[in-house]
Amino acid sequence: MGGDPVVRRTARAAAALALVAATACTTPQADDRVIYVATGQDVSGNDLYLSLIQEWNAAQGPGGHRAYLVTLPGSADQQYAEMVRDVQGGSPEYDVINIDNQFTAMFAEAGWIQEIGSGWQEADGAARAADGNALTPVFREEVSRSVTYQDRVYAVPFTADVGMLYYRRDLVGPGTLTAGRSLSGILAELAEATGDTDVEHLYIGQFAQYEGFTVNVMEIVAAEGGSLVLPGEQRLADIHRNNAEHQALNLIAEGFADGTFHPAALESTEEETYVRFLSGEAAAMRNWPLWYRRLLIASTEQDSGHAPEYAVEALPGALLGGQSLALTSGSPDEEAALDLIGFLTGTRQQQVLFYCGGYAPTRQDVYVEKLSPEDAAQLCAEYGVTGEGAWHAEANQFLDTVRLAVDDAQLRPVTPYYSQFSEELSSGLRQLFLTAQYGGAAAVPLNTERLEQIRTEADNALYGR
């Protein structure tokens, strides 16, 4: 959209009203004092994104800027596509976008988002590190790296994510399940623990055709001692029969062929996976940290005499995820937008997101300066969130688990062509897993020639070829 800025802002206001009238924090103004923030769904269930936006608005005073939250509809891939559409024209409708970290390089390379500089530091009160990186004194190191492209920071970490393994403690018993084990070792332990139960499937993850598929496959390969993308080389590993990568892909195919992996996983995203695990259809689940809070709350609502006990540990081979706030290059409200970003990524706001919504923090201090269950309950009550005693009792111990998982997690390939790479990898491999599911043992082991063809196509996409 181009043309007169007032006309453009009026059009933006109309579009925002159409998208989120039910949850709007204020009526958009047809001038440049409105900061439009585009984000995917707040899955906490407590409208925390909206509450924080409202809090910033209240602090601006009469005549000050107002932020307006635009919650994009559809799946994560559809939300990503809408953000790309918005910024491509050079005159974006949104000032701040909450993007998945793996797309930072793409948006930066295209010039769609600005390098984060002194404006954010001043808003946050942060000092620049000795290496020049504005984030490293404040945020976890791996999280900071995930929004850095060509030694420049292009977004401020908002929420962290890392692969976690959830499992039925009532079936497995005390002690850790993952320590020193590959995924195949974990599955063997689960098989022994569930042998006399009516649990039909051992494992469920996200294998629908979207970004979750790529993450799940890369994590399993890493958990089996391989690496689809060679560390430090930004190219895919060759796949030969009996090497670690081939064995890991066969493990997935065999899992779908014999029912070890829940067959619905090939059509499941995070929410669907959670629902099936909660209903007892699998002994273990791969998912992001925020689902632990929901799992605890949901389990306390079940019959206490029959409710299963759940445990969570860092997933072997876990990848780092998360979302970060970026300033679009066409925003006419840079100073106010950076102030908003500084506010939303502040310590207290990160505490709200974690203790009242389960979102893993990105800031160093939130992992250290923990809130007691009583203080957490009081903080959340200020945002209308109550009745989460079961979660608050476990939150700090869980926070330690998440911290270790985040620090040990691998980054996804940092490339402007990550989206193309992910699409090539998922479309090729997913078809092989579908064939294994319906073909049974006859469909595995996977054909190495076809795997190498998929590897070549994904490797070319990694470099935009």
URZIPE-V976330 format. One record per pair of residues at least 6 apart in sequence whose ideal C-beta (glycine too) atoms are under 8 Angstrom apart, sorted by sequence separation. I is the first residue (numbers start at 0). J is the second residue. If there is no record, write none. Layout:
[[I J] [I J]]
//
This chain:
[[1 7] [27 33] [41 47] [59 65] [71 77] [72 78] [85 91] [106 112] [119 125] [120 126] [127 133] [128 134] [146 152] [147 153] [205 211] [206 212] [220 226] [228 234] [229 235] [236 242] [238 244] [239 245] [253 259] [254 260] [261 267] [275 281] [330 336] [342 348] [352 358] [353 359] [360 366] [379 385] [411 417] [414 420] [0 7] [16 23] [41 48] [71 78] [85 92] [86 93] [107 114] [120 127] [128 135] [146 153] [204 211] [205 212] [220 227] [228 235] [229 236] [238 245] [255 262] [276 283] [299 306] [326 333] [353 360] [435 442] [15 23] [27 35] [41 49] [73 81] [85 93] [98 106] [125 133] [128 136] [134 142] [135 143] [146 154] [177 185] [180 188] [193 201] [227 235] [228 236] [236 244] [263 271] [264 272] [267 275] [276 284] [298 306] [352 360] [370 378] [379 387] [412 420] [434 442] [435 443] [56 65] [103 112] [125 134] [127 136] [134 143] [143 152] [146 155] [176 185] [205 214] [206 215] [227 236] [251 260] [255 264] [298 307] [376 385] [0 10] [16 26] [38 48] [56 66] [71 81] [86 96] [126 136] [146 156] [166 176] [205 215] [206 216] [217 227] [226 236] [238 248] [255 265] [276 286] [298 308] [326 336] [350 360] [435 445] [0 11] [16 27] [55 66] [71 82] [82 93] [85 96] [125 136] [132 143] [145 156] [190 201] [204 215] [216 227] [217 228] [225 236] [273 284] [298 309] [326 337] [349 360] [376 387] [15 27] [125 137] [134 146] [164 176] [176 188] [189 201] [263 275] [272 284] [349 361] [353 365] [376 388] [379 391] [120 133] [134 147] [143 156] [164 177] [176 189] [189 202] [272 285] [273 286] [349 362] [52 66] [82 96] [98 112] [119 133] [123 137] [142 156] [261 275] [272 286] [295 309] [326 340] [431 445] [12 27] [52 67] [132 147] [186 201] [294 309] [350 365] [376 391] [11 27] [12 28] [36 52] [52 68] [82 98] [96 112] [117 133] [186 202] [324 340] [346 362] [349 365] [354 370] [372 388] [375 391] [12 29] [116 133] [139 156] [142 159] [171 188] [225 242] [227 244] [263 280] [269 286] [273 290] [277 294] [344 361] [115 133] [134 152] [138 156] [171 189] [225 243] [226 244] [269 287] [276 294] [291 309] [344 362] [346 364] [431 449] [8 27] [49 68] [79 98] [115 134] [133 152] [170 189] [224 243] [225 244] [261 280] [324 343] [346 365] [372 391] [375 394] [431 450] [8 28] [9 29] [15 35] [48 68] [79 99] [86 106] [91 111] [132 152] [139 159] [172 192] [223 243] [261 281] [273 293] [277 297] [291 311] [324 344] [350 370] [355 375] [372 392] [8 29] [12 33] [134 155] [164 185] [171 192] [225 246] [269 290] [273 294] [277 298] [354 375] [8 30] [11 33] [48 70] [87 109] [134 156] [170 192] [225 247] [346 368] [372 394] [431 453] [8 31] [79 102] [86 109] [166 189] [170 193] [220 243] [223 246] [224 247] [355 378] [5 29] [11 35] [22 46] [69 93] [75 99] [87 111] [220 244] [223 247] [354 378] [355 379] [5 30] [8 33] [24 49] [86 111] [222 247] [350 375] [354 379] [370 395] [427 452] [428 453] [86 112] [170 196] [369 395] [427 453] [4 31] [22 49] [220 247] [223 250] [351 378] [355 382] [24 52] [25 53] [170 198] [219 247] [220 248] [279 307] [350 378] [351 379] [356 384] [24 53] [41 70] [285 314] [355 384] [369 398] [424 453] [427 456] [32 62] [34 64] [36 66] [38 68] [40 70] [423 453] [427 457] [25 56] [32 63] [33 64] [34 65] [35 66] [36 67] [38 69] [39 70] [40 71] [167 198] [219 250] [351 382] [24 56] [32 64] [33 65] [34 66] [35 67] [36 68] [37 69] [38 70] [39 71] [216 248] [219 251] [355 387] [366 398] [32 65] [33 66] [34 67] [36 69] [38 71] [287 320] [357 390] [365 398] [366 399] [423 456] [424 457] [33 67] [35 69] [37 71] [423 457] [216 251] [39 75] [119 155] [366 402] [423 459] [424 460] [28 65] [114 151] [115 152] [182 219] [354 391] [420 457] [423 460] [27 65] [114 152] [115 153] [321 359] [323 361] [360 398] [422 460] [39 78] [114 153] [115 154] [25 65] [27 67] [108 148] [113 153] [115 155] [182 222] [183 223] [321 361] [354 394] [420 460] [24 65] [107 148] [112 153] [181 222] [182 223] [353 394] [419 460] [420 461] [24 66] [25 67] [100 142] [103 145] [107 149] [112 154] [181 223] [359 401] [419 461] [24 67] [103 146] [181 224] [23 67] [24 68] [37 81] [101 145] [103 147] [104 148] [107 151] [416 460] [417 461] [419 463] [23 68] [37 82] [100 145] [103 148] [353 398] [416 461] [22 68] [100 146] [107 153] [359 405] [416 462] [106 153] [414 461] [416 463] [22 70] [37 85] [414 462] [415 463] [19 68] [412 461] [19 69] [103 153] [18 69] [19 70] [103 154] [15 67] [18 70] [162 214] [202 254] [18 71] [201 254] [15 69] [18 72] [100 154] [206 260] [12 67] [14 69] [37 92] [37 93] [98 154] [100 156] [162 218] [204 260] [35 92] [36 93] [202 259] [203 260] [211 268] [35 93] [36 94] [37 95] [38 96] [39 97] [200 258] [201 259] [202 260] [203 261] [206 264] [207 265] [211 269] [35 94] [36 95] [37 96] [38 97] [199 258] [200 259] [201 260] [202 261] [205 264] [206 265] [207 266] [209 268] [34 94] [35 95] [36 96] [37 97] [97 157] [200 260] [203 263] [204 264] [206 266] [207 267] [34 95] [36 97] [200 261] [203 264] [206 267] [207 268] [200 262] [202 264] [205 267] [204 267] [205 268] [203 267] [205 269] [207 271] [292 356] [293 357] [182 247] [292 357] [291 357] [183 250] [205 272] [218 285] [289 356] [290 357] [182 250] [186 254] [204 272] [289 357] [190 259] [203 272] [288 357] [289 358] [215 285] [288 358] [289 359] [288 359] [203 275] [287 359] [186 259] [203 276] [203 280] [14 92] [203 281] [202 281] [200 280] [201 281] [202 282] [203 283] [204 284] [205 285] [11 92] [198 279] [199 280] [200 281] [201 282] [202 283] [203 284] [204 285] [205 286] [10 92] [198 280] [199 281] [200 282] [201 283] [202 284] [203 285] [204 286] [7 90] [198 281] [202 285] [198 282] [7 92] [311 397] [319 405] [1 88] [313 400] [317 404] [0 88] [1 89] [2 90] [312 400] [1 90] [193 282] [311 400] [319 408] [0 90] [192 282] [299 389] [313 403] [314 404] [317 407] [318 408] [319 409] [296 387] [298 389] [313 404] [317 408] [318 409] [319 410] [0 92] [222 314] [317 409] [318 410] [319 411] [189 282] [222 315] [223 316] [296 389] [316 409] [318 411] [189 283] [221 315] [222 316] [295 389] [296 390] [313 407] [221 316] [292 387] [295 390] [218 314] [220 316] [221 317] [218 315] [219 316] [221 318] [185 283] [218 316] [292 390] [295 393] [217 316] [218 317] [218 318] [217 318] [291 393] [292 394] [214 318] [214 320] [291 397] [176 283] [101 210] [288 397] [99 210] [165 276] [171 282] [170 282] [288 401] [167 282] [166 282] [167 283] [288 404] [166 283] [165 283] [166 284] [164 283] [165 284] [164 284] [165 285] [164 285] [165 286] [163 285] [162 285] [163 286] [162 286] [163 287] [162 287] [163 288] [165 290] [161 287] [165 291] [160 287] [161 288] [163 290] [160 288] [163 291] [159 288] [160 289] [165 294] [185 315] [158 289] [76 209] [182 315] [75 209] [76 210] [176 310] [181 315] [182 316] [74 209] [75 210] [177 312] [180 315] [75 211] [176 312] [177 313] [170 307] [175 312] [177 314] [169 307] [177 315] [168 307] [169 308] [171 310] [167 307] [168 308] [167 308] [168 309] [167 309] [168 310] [166 309] [167 310] [165 309] [166 310] [165 310] [166 311] [165 311] [166 312] [164 311] [163 311] [164 312] [163 312] [164 313] [163 313] [164 314] [162 313] [163 314] [164 315] [161 313] [162 314] [161 314] [162 316] [163 317] [162 317] [161 317] [162 318] [161 318] [161 319] [162 320] [160 319] [161 320] [159 319] [160 320] [161 321] [159 320] [160 321] [159 321] [160 322] [158 321] [157 321] [158 322] [265 429] [156 321] [157 322] [157 323] [156 323] [157 324] [265 432] [155 323] [265 433] [154 323] [155 324] [154 324] [155 325] [154 325] [265 436] [153 325] [145 319] [262 436] [145 321] [142 319] [146 323] [255 432] [141 319] [145 323] [255 433] [142 321] [230 409] [233 412] [252 431] [256 435] [233 413] [248 428] [252 432] [255 435] [256 436] [233 414] [251 432] [255 436] [253 435] [256 438] [257 439] [248 431] [252 435] [256 439] [257 440] [228 412] [256 440] [155 340] [155 341] [157 343] [256 442] [157 344] [253 440] [256 443] [156 344] [221 409] [155 344] [252 442] [253 443] [252 443] [217 409] [252 444] [75 268] [252 445] [74 268] [158 352] [217 411] [249 443] [249 444] [249 445] [214 411] [227 424] [248 445] [161 359] [213 411] [159 358] [160 359] [245 444] [158 358] [159 359] [245 445] [158 359] [159 360] [158 360] [159 361] [245 447] [248 450] [158 361] [157 361] [240 444] [156 361] [245 450] [156 362] [213 420] [240 447] [213 421] [216 424] [239 447] [216 425] [238 447] [115 325] [115 326] [210 421] [213 424] [113 325] [212 424] [213 425] [216 428] [238 450] [112 325] [113 326] [212 425] [238 451] [112 326] [113 327] [237 451] [112 327] [113 328] [118 333] [122 337] [210 425] [111 327] [112 328] [118 334] [121 337] [122 338] [209 425] [212 428] [238 454] [111 328] [113 330] [208 425] [212 429] [237 454] [110 328] [119 337] [122 340] [123 341] [208 426] [236 454] [100 319] [101 320] [106 325] [118 337] [122 341] [142 361] [235 454] [100 320] [103 323] [113 333] [118 338] [121 341] [122 342] [99 320] [100 321] [119 340] [123 344] [208 429] [99 321] [100 322] [103 325] [115 337] [119 341] [123 345] [139 361] [235 457] [99 322] [100 323] [138 361] [139 362] [206 429] [235 458] [98 322] [138 362] [139 363] [234 458] [97 322] [98 323] [115 340] [137 362] [138 363] [97 323] [137 363] [206 432] [235 461] [42 269] [97 324] [98 325] [136 363] [137 364] [139 366] [234 461] [42 270] [96 324] [97 325] [233 461] [95 324] [96 325] [233 462] [95 325] [95 326] [96 327] [94 326] [95 327] [94 327] [228 461] [93 327] [95 330] [91 327] [94 330] [91 328] [163 400] [91 329] [94 332] [163 401] [89 328] [90 329] [91 330] [89 329] [161 401] [86 327] [95 336] [163 404] [85 327] [86 328] [94 336] [159 401] [162 404] [86 329] [161 404] [95 339] [161 405] [95 340] [43 289] [159 405] [162 408] [42 289] [161 408] [43 292] [44 293] [139 402] [142 405] [141 405] [141 406] [145 410] [148 413] [139 405] [140 406] [144 410] [139 406] [141 408] [64 332] [141 410] [64 335] [66 339] [64 339] [39 322] [38 322] [55 339] [58 342] [55 342] [36 324] [54 342] [55 343] [51 342] [52 343] [51 343] [51 348] [34 332] [33 332] [31 331] [32 332] [51 351] [31 332] [34 335] [50 351] [51 352] [34 336] [32 335] [36 339] [47 351] [34 339] [47 352] [109 415] [108 415] [47 355] [107 415] [43 352] [47 356] [104 413] [105 414] [45 355] [101 411] [103 413] [104 414] [105 415] [45 356] [47 358] [100 411] [101 412] [104 415] [105 416] [43 355] [44 356] [105 417] [43 356] [104 417] [105 418] [43 357] [41 356] [43 358] [102 417] [101 417] [102 418] [101 421] [4 331] [50 382] [50 383] [47 382] [45 382] [45 383] [45 384] [79 418]]
//
